Amino acid sequence: MNLDDLVAIDMHVHAEVSAGGHPALPDHLLAGSAKYFGVAEDRTPTVPQIAEYYRERRMAAVVFTVDAEKGTGHPPVPNEDVVEACSANADVLIPFASVDPWRGAAGVREARSLAQRHPAIRGFKFHPCLQAFHPNDPIAYPLYEVLQELGMIALFHSGQTGIGAGVRGGGGIRLKYANPMAIDDVAVDFPDLKIVIAHPSFPWQDEALAVATHKPLVHIDLSGWSPKYFPPQLVRYANTLLKHKVLFGSDFPVLRPDRWLADFDALDIKPEVRPLILKDNAARLLGLDGSA
């Protein structure tokens, strides 16, 4: 990966289908999220298609699946599929893995094995709403221990999710798990763990800003929302106290970077802060700039 050739690094891209065509979510949740986000394009591009999309735009992307089989009853896109496809497109794709905390000791062993067998993996994705756990639940702590030991990044969904939105009963998905204040406990108990709070954390935006301001290794990615809808306090902190800890993310394929970047251009962000958000902060966090 040639960092100088890249215009941006997207920290939040979903692998929505396996190499064999298995979807990441049950049909009703895929359809519901497509409707919620108004997705007109393909809802389930393959990882090689994702690579070509980002290569055409001179961007890199962090790509992951979500292992939430206990919460959804649906087998995930295999981590191995994501890692292999990203490795074949290493000029633009960076793989994260995902392990359901409810898998217990077996999940901990898998996380360690994945990280050791695949050095390209830079972090692990958690989706508390889909996985039905609070981030500070001790059930997940053995996983965090491994991630901290191996220098991995833990990326947590926060706030309302488009998955289940508009579906009867929200598709069984409970929003309470996505309050970012629970991540504060994780940052205290694992002080050397690099953490990303994903999305503007509606309705808990102030909590996310407080945690990221207070805890040195907690970052915020801006995925899942068009920048024109960002709350003013998020923009203010991105311009000032958190300018080195805020990261571009789209939430591809439900929100495309073309739209995100067009709306970001109109946002009141200082010229010197824009490159930090779009690329430099992520490059440092991911260790692409040689700093980690």
Secondary structure by P-SEA (a helix, b strand, c coil): ccccccccccccccccccccccccccaaaaaaaaaaacccccccccaaaaaaaaaaacbbbbbbbbccccccccccccaaaaaaaaaaacccbbbbbbbcccccaaaaaaaaaaaaacccccbbbbbccccccccccccaaaaaaaaaaabbbbbbbcccccccccccccccccccccccccaaaaaaacccbbbbbcccccccaaaaaaaaaccccbbbbbcccccccccaaaaaaaaccccccbbbbcccccccaaaaaaaaaacccccccccccccaaaaaaacccccc
